[in-house]
Amino acid sequence: MREIKFRGQSIKRHWVTGSLSILKKKLDAADKGCYISSFAGVPFAYQVRPETVGQFTGLHDKNGVEIYEGDFVEFVNTSYKRVVGYIEFDDGEYKITNGDGNTSLRRAIRTDGYLEIVGNIYENPELPGERVEDD
């Protein structure tokens, strides 16, 4: 069973992962907004920028790094070109969106043999669809 967790960038711009809570109104000392609390038992949650929240896909890249919505991954497409695309949830599945159209994330891993995270859409907006030099 896939672990359900989220990643988001805190107000102070560091990345946190864990359970997501959305407060629609002020609750005690917590202002309304998005919060991610760690699974390590920390007795508080980090307020995160809502536009940076992405869910864990349940998959890891070739280096063992967790893949989240909004990550840029480098992979080899069906024309054997190295390309960069970003991870998004669309039509009930995670997909890689790039200049060649959508590719199923699971199909890409199965057929290409690897993905490598090279950034994310929040810190590296210049990456979508970028062609990487062939080896």
N, CA, C and O of each residue as an XYZ file, in Angstrom:
540
protein
N       0.844     -1.187      0.000
C       0.000      0.000      0.000
C       0.884      1.244      0.000
O       1.857      1.315      0.752
N       0.551      2.222     -0.839
C       1.330      3.445     -0.969
C       1.084      4.364      0.222
O      -0.054      4.575      0.641
N       2.161      4.897      0.749
C       2.083      5.857      1.847
C       1.547      7.180      1.299
O       2.051      7.695      0.301
N       0.521      7.726      1.959
C      -0.044      9.004      1.530
C       0.608     10.107      2.341
O       0.419     10.204      3.553
N       1.376     10.932      1.655
C       1.994     12.079      2.305
C       2.193     13.176      1.287
O       2.071     12.972      0.079
N       2.504     14.342      1.810
C       2.607     15.529      0.981
C       3.923     16.254      1.239
O       4.572     16.061      2.267
N       4.297     17.092      0.278
C       5.463     17.955      0.423
C       5.005     19.378      0.110
O       4.169     19.602     -0.766
N       5.570     20.326      0.842
C       5.273     21.725      0.572
C       6.412     22.596      1.059
O       7.203     22.191      1.911
N       6.485     23.786      0.513
C       7.534     24.726      0.904
C       6.978     25.638      1.990
O       5.938     26.273      1.815
N       7.687     25.693      3.110
C       7.228     26.498      4.235
C       7.293     27.983      3.892
O       7.880     28.389      2.890
N       6.680     28.763      4.744
C       6.692     30.215      4.580
C       8.135     30.730      4.564
O       8.432     31.727      3.904
N       9.039     30.046      5.298
C      10.462     30.437      5.327
C      11.265     29.759      4.222
O      12.494     29.820      4.219
N      10.568     29.107      3.278
C      11.151     28.535      2.053
C      11.972     27.258      2.235
O      12.837     26.981      1.404
N      11.738     26.471      3.286
C      12.355     25.144      3.333
C      11.261     24.103      3.088
O      10.085     24.346      3.358
N      11.667     22.940      2.573
C      10.714     21.902      2.191
C      10.428     20.988      3.372
O      11.336     20.611      4.113
N       9.153     20.634      3.541
C       8.737     19.717      4.600
C       7.816     18.657      3.998
O       7.124     18.914      3.012
N       7.812     17.470      4.594
C       6.936     16.390      4.152
C       6.159     15.855      5.340
O       6.609     15.946      6.482
N       5.002     15.303      5.068
C       4.192     14.707      6.108
C       2.711     14.783      5.791
O       2.310     14.781      4.627
N       1.901     14.850      6.840
C       0.443     14.919      6.701
C       0.020     16.351      6.387
O       0.580     17.308      6.919
N      -0.966     16.479      5.525
C      -1.466     17.790      5.133
C      -2.754     18.105      5.879
O      -3.657     17.273      5.959
N      -2.829     19.313      6.421
C      -4.053     19.828      7.034
C      -4.334     21.194      6.437
O      -3.423     21.999      6.241
N      -5.602     21.447      6.150
C      -6.002     22.747      5.619
C      -7.005     23.351      6.595
O      -8.086     22.804      6.814
N      -6.630     24.486      7.177
C      -7.520     25.189      8.103
C      -8.252     26.276      7.338
O      -7.626     27.175      6.776
N      -9.558     26.200      7.315
C     -10.366     27.186      6.583
C     -10.650     28.417      7.424
O     -11.087     29.440      6.897
N     -10.404     28.331      8.736
C     -10.554     29.489      9.613
C      -9.558     29.364     10.755
O      -9.046     28.274     11.011
N      -9.281     30.445     11.432
C      -8.323     30.469     12.542
C      -8.778     29.492     13.616
O      -9.955     29.447     13.972
N      -7.836     28.712     14.125
C      -8.130     27.721     15.150
C      -7.111     27.889     16.268
O      -5.930     27.602     16.072
N      -7.539     28.341     17.413
C      -6.659     28.639     18.543
C      -5.523     29.545     18.064
O      -5.774     30.658     17.603
N      -4.277     29.074     18.170
C      -3.124     29.900     17.792
C      -2.779     29.786     16.304
O      -1.939     30.535     15.805
N      -3.421     28.856     15.597
C      -3.086     28.626     14.185
C      -3.962     29.470     13.272
O      -5.188     29.458     13.385
N      -3.322     30.204     12.366
C      -4.054     30.975     11.365
C      -4.599     30.037     10.299
O      -4.143     28.900     10.173
N      -5.574     30.511      9.530
C      -6.073     29.682      8.444
C      -4.965     29.516      7.414
O      -4.122     30.399      7.252
N      -4.967     28.379      6.717
C      -3.952     28.099      5.719
C      -3.645     26.619      5.627
O      -4.357     25.796      6.202
N      -2.586     26.275      4.902
C      -2.142     24.888      4.714
C      -0.991     24.601      5.659
O      -0.091     25.423      5.829
N      -1.029     23.414      6.277
C       0.006     23.005      7.223
C       0.425     21.579      6.919
O      -0.398     20.740      6.551
N       1.713     21.314      7.076
C       2.233     19.947      6.956
C       2.941     19.624      8.249
O       3.818     20.361      8.700
N       2.541     18.493      8.848
C       3.190     18.043     10.076
C       3.990     16.789      9.765
O       3.554     15.950      8.977
N       5.150     16.659     10.379
C       6.020     15.526     10.097
C       5.480     14.279     10.775
O       4.671     14.358     11.699
N       5.936     13.138     10.307
C       5.540     11.867     10.897
C       6.440     11.502     12.067
O       6.248     10.460     12.692
N       7.417     12.347     12.369
C       8.385     12.048     13.421
C       7.849     12.390     14.807
O       8.572     12.254     15.795
N       6.626     12.820     14.897
C       6.040     13.125     16.192
C       6.305     14.534     16.673
O       6.103     14.833     17.850
N       6.749     15.396     15.792
C       6.977     16.785     16.183
C       5.624     17.371     16.590
O       4.643     17.195     15.868
N       5.550     18.050     17.707
C       4.246     18.513     18.196
C       3.722     19.780     17.519
O       2.922     20.506     18.109
N       4.152     20.048     16.315
C       3.650     21.217     15.598
C       3.714     20.945     14.103
O       4.300     19.959     13.656
N       3.108     21.825     13.357
C       3.114     21.700     11.907
C       3.708     22.965     11.309
O       3.676     24.035     11.917
N       4.249     22.820     10.111
C       4.790     23.966      9.384
C       3.708     24.526      8.471
O       3.052     23.771      7.753
N       3.518     25.839      8.491
C       2.619     26.446      7.522
C       3.351     26.471      6.188
O       4.507     26.887      6.114
N       2.671     26.023      5.131
C       3.294     25.943      3.811
C       2.529     26.798      2.814
O       1.344     27.087      2.979
N       3.250     27.188      1.780
C       2.639     27.955      0.694
C       1.749     26.994     -0.093
O       2.257     26.012     -0.634
N       0.434     27.240     -0.177
C      -0.500     26.289     -0.793
C      -0.146     25.920     -2.229
O      -0.360     24.781     -2.641
N       0.389     26.859     -2.990
C       0.709     26.573     -4.396
C       1.871     25.600     -4.552
O       2.112     25.116     -5.658
N       2.604     25.297     -3.468
C       3.743     24.384     -3.555
C       3.422     22.976     -3.063
O       4.291     22.105     -3.091
N       2.208     22.741     -2.619
C       1.846     21.435     -2.063
C       1.680     20.411     -3.181
O       0.980     20.656     -4.164
N       2.333     19.265     -3.018
C       2.212     18.166     -3.974
C       2.204     16.844     -3.237
O       2.842     16.701     -2.195
N       1.478     15.875     -3.781
C       1.374     14.559     -3.140
C       2.480     13.629     -3.614
O       2.911     13.696     -4.765
N       2.936     12.758     -2.712
C       3.925     11.722     -3.015
C       3.298     10.731     -3.991
O       2.172     10.283     -3.774
N       4.004     10.386     -5.057
C       3.492      9.463     -6.074
C       3.576      8.005     -5.643
O       2.950      7.138     -6.255
N       4.345      7.730     -4.592
C       4.584      6.344     -4.192
C       5.793      5.753     -4.891
O       6.125      4.588     -4.676
N       6.454      6.542     -5.723
C       7.603      6.080     -6.498
C       8.855      6.851     -6.116
O       8.789      7.936     -5.538
N      10.006      6.261     -6.455
C      11.311      6.875     -6.194
C      12.075      6.964     -7.502
O      11.862      6.157     -8.407
N      12.967      7.944     -7.604
C      13.791      8.042     -8.810
C      14.945      7.042     -8.721
O      15.032      6.274     -7.763
N      15.825      7.054     -9.715
C      16.911      6.077     -9.769
C      17.896      6.220     -8.619
O      18.690      5.313     -8.368
N      17.856      7.352     -7.913
C      18.727      7.575     -6.757
C      18.019      7.331     -5.430
O      18.576      7.600     -4.366
N      16.787      6.819     -5.493
C      16.031      6.540     -4.286
C      15.294      7.727     -3.703
O      14.747      7.625     -2.604
N      15.261      8.867     -4.411
C      14.594     10.080     -3.929
C      13.096      9.978     -4.239
O      12.709      9.588     -5.341
N      12.264     10.331     -3.264
C      10.819     10.290     -3.455
C      10.388     11.262     -4.546
O      10.891     12.383     -4.622
N       9.447     10.825     -5.396
C       8.937     11.651     -6.490
C       7.581     12.223     -6.075
O       6.666     11.485     -5.709
N       7.467     13.558     -6.138
C       6.237     14.269     -5.785
C       5.681     15.001     -6.987
O       6.400     15.281     -7.946
N       4.385     15.312     -6.929
C       3.793     16.197     -7.926
C       4.624     17.472     -7.973
O       5.043     17.983     -6.934
N       4.861     17.981     -9.169
C       5.631     19.213     -9.321
C       7.115     18.998     -9.515
O       7.835     19.955     -9.798
N       7.605     17.762     -9.372
C       9.025     17.491     -9.615
C       9.293     17.447    -11.111
O       8.455     16.989    -11.887
N      10.464     17.923    -11.511
C      10.950     17.737    -12.875
C      11.793     16.476    -12.880
O      12.637     16.278    -12.006
N      11.560     15.621    -13.872
C      12.350     14.403    -14.011
C      12.942     14.356    -15.410
O      12.330     14.797    -16.382
N      14.135     13.816    -15.483
C      14.789     13.595    -16.769
C      14.589     12.133    -17.118
O      14.704     11.261    -16.257
N      14.288     11.865    -18.383
C      14.073     10.486    -18.816
C      14.339     10.374    -20.309
O      14.546     11.380    -20.988
N      14.332      9.158    -20.813
C      14.527      8.898    -22.238
C      13.150      8.631    -22.835
O      12.438      7.742    -22.368
N      12.760      9.394    -23.871
C      11.440      9.201    -24.467
C      11.459      8.063    -25.489
O      12.482      7.402    -25.670
N      10.332      7.842    -26.148
C      10.233      6.730    -27.098
C      11.111      6.911    -28.323
O      11.369      5.945    -29.041
N      11.581      8.137    -28.581
C      12.510      8.389    -29.696
C      13.964      8.332    -29.220
O      14.880      8.715    -29.948
N      14.162      7.849    -27.995
C      15.491      7.709    -27.382
C      16.205      9.045    -27.219
O      17.431      9.118    -27.306
N      15.439     10.087    -26.983
C      15.989     11.408    -26.669
C      15.819     11.641    -25.178
O      14.816     11.246    -24.583
N      16.808     12.284    -24.586
C      16.707     12.638    -23.165
C      15.916     13.932    -23.047
O      16.278     14.946    -23.643
N      14.834     13.891    -22.275
C      13.976     15.060    -22.109
C      13.666     15.269    -20.630
O      13.886     14.390    -19.796
N      13.155     16.448    -20.334
C      12.744     16.793    -18.980
C      11.249     17.071    -19.005
O      10.753     17.775    -19.885
N      10.537     16.515    -18.038
C       9.107     16.772    -17.899
C       8.776     16.915    -16.427
O       9.606     16.613    -15.570
N       7.561     17.376    -16.124
C       7.178     17.507    -14.724
C       6.040     16.551    -14.387
O       5.256     16.154    -15.249
N       5.976     16.201    -13.125
C       4.999     15.242    -12.629
C       3.716     15.970    -12.272
O       3.739     16.970    -11.556
N       2.593     15.463    -12.775
C       1.294     16.003    -12.399
C       0.286     14.865    -12.284
O       0.467     13.795    -12.866
N      -0.774     15.113    -11.526
C      -1.857     14.154    -11.398
C      -2.935     14.585    -12.369
O      -3.438     15.705    -12.285
N      -3.301     13.693    -13.304
C      -4.256     14.049    -14.343
C      -5.073     12.818    -14.716
O      -4.515     11.744    -14.943
N      -6.375     12.972    -14.779
C      -7.258     11.895    -15.229
C      -7.032     10.593    -14.460
O      -7.012      9.509    -15.043
N      -6.861     10.717    -13.138
C      -6.768      9.542    -12.277
C      -5.407      8.878    -12.182
O      -5.294      7.813    -11.574
N      -4.363      9.470    -12.764
C      -3.035      8.875    -12.645
C      -1.957      9.956    -12.681
O      -2.189     11.075    -13.139
N      -0.778      9.596    -12.190
C       0.361     10.508    -12.272
C       0.940     10.426    -13.669
O       1.094      9.339    -14.227
N       1.259     11.583    -14.230
C       1.805     11.635    -15.586
C       3.009     12.552    -15.614
O       3.191     13.404    -14.745
N       3.832     12.352    -16.646
C       4.942     13.248    -16.929
C       4.488     14.135    -18.075
O       4.125     13.635    -19.140
N       4.505     15.437    -17.869
C       4.118     16.369    -18.922
C       5.388     16.992    -19.483
O       6.220     17.515    -18.742
N       5.524     16.927    -20.794
C       6.708     17.468    -21.460
C       6.310     17.929    -22.843
O       5.131     17.895    -23.194
N       7.264     18.354    -23.624
C       6.993     18.835    -24.967
C       6.424     17.784    -25.897
O       5.861     18.134    -26.933
N       6.550     16.505    -25.565
C       6.046     15.418    -26.399
C       4.643     14.967    -25.994
O       4.135     13.987    -26.540
N       4.008     15.661    -25.051
C       2.689     15.257    -24.572
C       2.802     14.487    -23.269
O       3.896     14.322    -22.730
N       1.674     14.020    -22.765
C       1.651     13.303    -21.497
C       2.109     11.862    -21.655
O       1.806     11.209    -22.653
N       2.838     11.376    -20.665
C       3.298     10.005    -20.600
C       2.919      9.461    -19.233
O       3.123     10.141    -18.228
N       2.385      8.275    -19.169
C       2.086      7.671    -17.878
C       3.370      7.509    -17.089
O       4.364      7.011    -17.617
N       3.360      7.920    -15.839
C       4.562      7.826    -15.008
C       4.990      6.377    -14.832
O       6.175      6.068    -14.959
N       4.071      5.502    -14.550
C       4.426      4.083    -14.359
C       4.936      3.473    -15.658
O       5.883      2.686    -15.635
N       4.328      3.820    -16.792
C       4.799      3.297    -18.080
C       6.203      3.804    -18.371
O       7.034      3.057    -18.886
N       6.479      5.068    -18.050
C       7.811      5.632    -18.296
C       8.865      4.892    -17.491
O       9.941      4.590    -18.006
N       8.568      4.601    -16.240
C       9.540      3.881    -15.413
C       9.740      2.471    -15.934
O      10.868      1.981    -15.987
N       8.648      1.813    -16.321
C       8.733      0.431    -16.788
C       9.470      0.337    -18.115
O      10.262     -0.585    -18.312
N       9.230      1.267    -19.025
C       9.837      1.155    -20.351
C      11.200      1.817    -20.439
O      12.069      1.336    -21.166
N      11.407      2.912    -19.716
C      12.666      3.623    -19.831
C      13.705      3.147    -18.833
O      14.901      3.369    -19.021
N      13.253      2.496    -17.774
C      14.191      1.948    -16.807
C      14.682      2.926    -15.765
O      15.295      2.509    -14.782
N      14.437      4.216    -15.944
C      14.868      5.164    -14.902
C      14.231      6.528    -15.097
O      13.843      6.913    -16.200
N      14.140      7.227    -14.010
C      13.812      8.652    -13.987
C      14.796      9.265    -13.009
O      15.242      8.598    -12.076
N      15.135     10.524    -13.212
C      15.979     11.217    -12.249
C      15.404     12.600    -11.997
O      15.168     13.356    -12.939
N      15.176     12.936    -10.732
C      14.671     14.261    -10.385
C      15.773     15.278    -10.646
O      16.910     15.108    -10.205
N      15.416     16.345    -11.375
C      16.390     17.393    -11.706
C      15.936     18.765    -11.231
O      16.575     19.766    -11.552
N      14.851     18.832    -10.478
C      14.346     20.099     -9.958
C      12.861     20.007     -9.704
O      12.293     18.916     -9.663
N      12.225     21.168     -9.532
C      10.774     21.205     -9.373
C      10.241     22.497     -9.981
O      10.993     23.437    -10.239
N       8.927     22.525    -10.205
C       8.321     23.655    -10.912
C       8.336     24.945    -10.106
O       8.117     26.021    -10.664
N       8.589     24.859     -8.806
C       8.567     26.045     -7.948
C       9.922     26.750     -7.910
O       9.983     27.978     -7.846
N      10.992     25.987     -7.948
C      12.337     26.555     -7.872
C      13.034     26.623     -9.233
O      14.005     27.362     -9.394
N      12.541     25.854    -10.215
C      13.176     25.782    -11.531
C      12.143     25.913    -12.653
O      12.044     25.011    -13.484
N      11.373     27.000    -12.707
C      10.298     27.096    -13.707
C      10.787     27.092    -15.155
O       9.989     26.913    -16.075
N      12.070     27.286    -15.362
C      12.614     27.323    -16.729
C      12.780     25.937    -17.340
O      13.068     25.840    -18.532
N      12.609     24.860    -16.574
C      12.905     23.520    -17.061
C      11.861     22.842    -17.954
O      12.257     21.934    -18.684
N      10.581     23.186    -17.970
C       9.612     22.353    -18.701
C       9.989     22.101    -20.153
O      10.292     23.029    -20.902
N       9.966     20.827    -20.537
C      10.181     20.456    -21.907
C      11.586     20.663    -22.427
O      11.850     20.454    -23.611
N      12.482     21.069    -21.559
C      13.866     21.336    -21.984
C      14.488     20.069    -22.559
O      14.365     18.989    -21.982
N      15.138     20.208    -23.669
C      15.869     19.083    -24.264
C      17.254     19.029    -23.653
O      17.921     20.052    -23.504
N      17.672     17.845    -23.308
C      19.001     17.641    -22.743
C      19.846     16.990    -23.823
O      19.363     16.120    -24.547
N      21.091     17.397    -23.938
C      21.978     16.833    -24.964
C      22.025     15.322    -24.867
O      22.107     14.757    -23.776
N      21.972     14.661    -26.045
C      22.098     13.192    -26.091
C      23.504     12.797    -25.662
O      24.468     13.543    -25.836
N      23.586     11.595    -25.096
C      24.916     11.085    -24.668
C      25.795     10.776    -25.859
O      26.935     10.343    -25.690
